[in-house]
Amino acid sequence: MSATTFTRGGTPYTPTYADSIDSKKCIGCGRCYKVCVRDVLTLIDRGEDDEIDDDDWDDEDAKAMMTIKNPGDCTGCGACGRTCPKGCFTFVTA
């Protein structure tokens, strides 16, 4: 079920929610974290995630990566994806 709402000016708007972050692309810059006002994201050390294979990193200097900590708190504003320099985010409608 998609949630459609309206902008302040009355234009229909369908939010898209952060669904995943491509760990192979993420450089851990924190830009998305800084723009998210809902505490949806968190930065983790790459060594903390057993699913990450060191050989798969695009940026070998990246020691951290972003992950979605509280997906249920995402409001679908899309600011995280717009600020991401690597295009790491995948979004879905509700």
N, C-alpha and C positions, 0 to 999 in steps of 0.2 A: 504494500500500500504506500503510495507516494504522498507526502505531505506537501501541499501547495499553500503558500501564504502570500502576503502582499507586501511590497516595499512601502515605505512611508508615503510615497507619491501615488500609490495605488496600482503599481505594475505587478502582475502575478510573478511569483518567484518560487521555484522548486529547489529546496536545499539539496546539496549533495554532501554526503557525510564521508569523512576520512575512513577508509576501509583497511588500507595497508600501506606500508612504506617499503620500497625496494631497498633492501639492505645492501645490495651490490652497488647501488648508486649513491647512497647516503654518505656524506662526508662529515657528518656530525657538527655542522656549523652552528646550529641552534637558532637559526632565523625563524623557523616554524614555531619553535618553542616560545620565542619571545612574542609572537603575534597571537598565540592562542590564549584567550582569557578564561578558558574553561578547564584548565589543567588536564587536557586530554593526552598530551604527549610527555615523554620523559627521555632523557639522554642516558644511555647506558654504555659501559665499556664494551668494546667488541668481544673481549674475552669472556664476558658474562653470558653470552648467548651461544649455547652449544650448537645451534643450527647454522651458525655462520662459519663458513670455511675460509680460512685466511687466503687461499689461492683465488677466491672469487671476488675480492675487493677490486674496484676500479681505481681507488685512491689508496695506495699502500701507506700513506702518511696519516690517514684517518684512524684515530685511536678510539673513537666513539661513534655511535650512531643513534638516531632517534627511533623510538618505538611508540606505538599507541598503547598508552597505559589505561585510559578510561574511555573506551569507545562510546559508551552510553551517554557521556557528557557532551559529545560533539553536537554543535548546533547547526552544522552544515554551512557555515559562512564561507568556507573555501580559502580563507586567508593563508593557511599553512601551505597549500599548494601553489598559490600565487607568489609567495615569497621564496619558495624552494628553488635554488639555482640549478639543481640537477633534475628536477621533475620526478621526484621519487614517489609522490603520492598517487594512490588509486582511490577514486571516490565512487560511491554508490548512492542511489536514492533509497529512501526507507522502504 
